[in-house]
Amino acid sequence: MLTYLIRRTLLVSVTIWGVMTILFGLQHLSGDPTLLLLSSDATEDARRTLANQLGLDQPLAAQYAAFLWNTLTGDLGLSWKYHQPALRIVLEALPATALLTSAAIALGLAVAVPLGILAAVYRNSWIDTLASFIAVLGQSMPVYWSGLLLILLFSTTLRWLPSMGSDGAVALVLPAATLGLNIMARIERITRASMLEVLGQDFVRTLRSKGLSERSVLFRHGLRNASVPIVSMVGLQLSALLGGAVLIETVFAWPGVGRLAVNAVYARDFPLVHAAALVVTLTFCLVNMLVDVLCASLNPQIRLD
């Protein structure tokens, strides 16, 4: 375990360094920030003063070193748009994104796992065909398009659910369903494939020959042995969830990190973009580490070291 934690910590450090380096390069390719922060009639002296305050008059290597040091210490400066600590703004928006992604994962698992089990048990039946159709539909439909369709149906036509905002649990239904639909398709396919593999093994036939109930065979033994690929798929889908959350939070006006990052990019608020990228990268790496540990606990044959 210690070797695994050390290796993972080094990998997370390299990942954050790579993301921050790319972000630093993009920041300098996007133009002079002083032109954005000051009015068009600002004097050259005012621009030089602001550049000195932001450290933009330093050599590029010195700016890069300061950028990495600020990332390491968490001192990401003030948001140019909100005039508040950028990291604090992102951390305040993080619970909304965590709630949205958690609800999407829960919804996706609640639908995909039973559907995948049914498709495996009733292989080549109409249930299997229906499950495959739903999976293909969920994978092929862009997340923003499915979101617009759900808004059109449940908000505009039926008027059952709100189309935007975060007032109450009912406002979470449409964005979570939209985000969960995409991952549900992938989880359903991997559940079906894993269950088919497990149900075809000798120990399952032995359990059935001993008179064990079908429910116990499927859920106590079959699903447990098939759970490692499912958990791994959930971890792999985290990047898709975070990417989809950017679109979903924008479409549904959900006050999360994704929408905040989009607004920061449009406003060229570099400290806020810096903070959002750092928090999202750390979240992705930590969740994947937890997924690896969970997979090892589900299957003792998996060695973390």
N, C-alpha and C positions, 0 to 999 in steps of 0.2 A: 504493500500500500504506500509506503514512504517513497519508494522509487517512482511509483505512478504519480504521486502528488508533485514530486520534484519535476518530473518530465512534463506534466501538464502545466505547471506554473511557468516553466520555460517556454512552452508552446504558446500560452496565453500572452506572455510578455512579447514574444516575437510577433504574434498576431496584432496586438495593440500597436506595436512599433510600426508595422507595415501599414496599418490603417491610418495612423496619425501622419506618417510620411506622405502618403497619397493625399491626405487632406491638406497638409501644409503646401504641397505642390499646387493643388487646385486653388487654394486660397491666393497664391501669388500669381496664378494665371488669370484670375478673374478681374484684375485691374487694381487701381489705387484706391484703398478704402477711404482715404481722406476726401476724395471727390464725392463719395456717398454721404459721409458724415457732416460735411460742411456745405453751406449753400453755394450756389454757382458764382456769387459775387464775392466770395471769401478771398482775402488777400493771400499772396504767396507766403508771407510771414506766418499767417494763421495756419496754413497747411503744413509748413515746416514745424511749427510748434506742436501740432497734433501728431505729426509723424514721429517726433521725438518722444512724445508721451506714450505712443503705442509701440515704440521700439522699431519703427519701420525705417529709420535712418541708419540702423546698424547693418553690418555686413550680413549676407544671406546665411552664412554658417552660424553667426551669433544668434540670428533670429531663430534658426532651426534648433539650436541648443536650448534657447529659452522656451521655445514651443514644447519641446520634449520634457523639459524640467517642470513646466507648468502642468503638463499632463500627469507627470509622476506625482506631483504634490497636490493635485486637484485644484490648483489656483488658476482657473480658466478665465478670470476677469469678469467684467460687467457686460451684460448684454447691451449692444449698441441701440437696440430698439426699446427695451423695457427698462434699462438703466438699473438693473438688479443683477446679483451674482448669477451667471449663466448656469452653473451647475445646480444651484438651488431651484431655478426655474424648471430645469429638466427633471430633477428628482420629484418636484411637486406634481409634474404631469405623468410620472412613471406609474403610479398606482392605477390610473385610468387605463393605460395600455396593458398593464398586467391583468386587470379585471377583464378587459376585452379578449385578450389572448387565452386566458384561463377558461373563460366561458366558451370560446370557440373550440378549444381542445376538448372540454367536457362534452359539448354537444356533438362534436365529431366522433368521439369515442362511444358515446351513448347510442349513436345510430350505426356507426361503421362496424363495431365489433359484433353485435348481434346479427347484423346483416351478413357479415363475412362468415360467421359460424353457420347460419342457415344456408348460405350459398355452398359451403363445403359439405354440409350434411346432405343436402338435396342437390347434389352435383348433376349438371346437365338437365335440370328441371326448369320450369318456368320461373321459379324463385331465383335460381342461379342466373338465368337470362336477365331478369329484372334487376338484380343486384349489379350485374355487369353493365347494364345500360345506365344505371344511376351513376356508377363509378366513371364511365366514359364521359357522361354528360358533365359531371362535376369537374373532371380534369380538363376538359376541352373548353369550358366556358371561362373567360377572363373574370377575375374577381370583381372588377369595377362594373362589368356588364351585369353580372348576377345581382350585384347590389342595386343597380338602377332598376332592374326588373322587379326585385322585391319591393322597392319603394313604390314603383308604379302600381303593383298589385295591392299591397297591404296598407299603403299610406294614401295614395291618390284615389284608387278605385274603391276599395273596401273601407278605408278610413279606420282601420283597426289599431294601427301602430303609428307612433310618431316617426317622421322621416329624418329627424336630426335632433341633436342635443343630447344631454345626459341626465335629464330630470327623471329619476326613478328607475326601477328595474325594467320597466316596460320599454324604455328607450334603448336598453341593451340588446333586445331581442333581435332586431333586424341586422345590426352590424355583426353580432356574434354568429347569427345564422349564415350570413354571407361569407364570413371568414372561415367558419367551420365547414361549409359545403365543399370548399376546395380540398382541405386536408382529409375530410371524410372519405373522399373518393380513393385517395392513396392508402389510407388505413384499411378500408374495406378490402382492397385488392390484396394487400399483404396479409391480412387476417385470413382470408380465404385460402391463399397459397400455403400459409403456415399450418392451418388446421388440416388441409388435405395431406400435407406431409406427415403430420403427427398421427392422424387417424389411420394412415396406411402402415404404421409401424407395428411390430410384433407385440409389444407390450399392451397395445390397445385391444388387439384380438384376444390376448390372454385375460385382460380385465373383463371383457364381455363374456368370455367362456366361463368365467367364475361367477357369473350372474350379477355383476355390478350394474346398477341402474344406468340408463343412457345419460341421464342428467349428470351423474357423478363422473362418468367417463368423459363427457364433453367439457364440463366446467372445472372439475377438480383436478383432472389429469391432463386432458387435451389442451385446454386453454392455458394452463400454467406452463406447459412445455412449449406452447406456441407464442408465449407472451414476449420473449426476448426480441424477435424481429419486430413486433408491434411497438414495443417501447423504443427500440432503435429508430423506427420510422418516425415516431413522434419527435424524437430529438432532431432528426434530419430535417423535419418539416418546420423547425423553429425559424430558420432563416426565411422560409416562404411565409410563415406567419408574420414575422416582423416586417417583411417587404409588403405583404398584403395589408398589414395594419396601417401603413402610410397612406395607401389608397382609400381604405375603408374609413379611416378617421377623417380624411378630407371629404369624402362623399357624404358621410353622415354627421359631419361637424362634431366629431367625438374629441374631447379635449385631452388627447394623449400625446405621447412623444412624437409619433409619426406626423401628426398635423402640425405640431410645434416646429419640427424640423423642416417641413415644407415651407411654412411661413418664414422661417429663419433664412432659408435658401433664397426665397423671393426677395427678402429684405436685405440680403447679403450681410446678415448678422453673424459674422464669423465666430465670435466666442460662443454663441448659442449653438451653431452647427458643430463646433468642436466638442462641446459638452454632450450634445445628443449622440454624436458618433461614438464618443468614449463610453457612455452609459449603455448604448445598444450593443457595442462590441463586448463589453464586460458581461452583460447579461447573457449573450449568446454563448460565450465561452463557459461560464459557470453552469448554465443549464445543461450543456453538453457533457460537462464533467459529472454532474449529478445523474444524467442518463446512463453513463458508463458504470457508475457505482451501482445503480439500480439493476442494470442488466447482470452485473456480477453477482448481486444478491439473489436474483431470480434463478440463475444458472451457475452453480458452483464450479462448473468446468471452465468458465471464463475467468482467466487470470488477469488482474489489473496490472501486475508487474510484468 
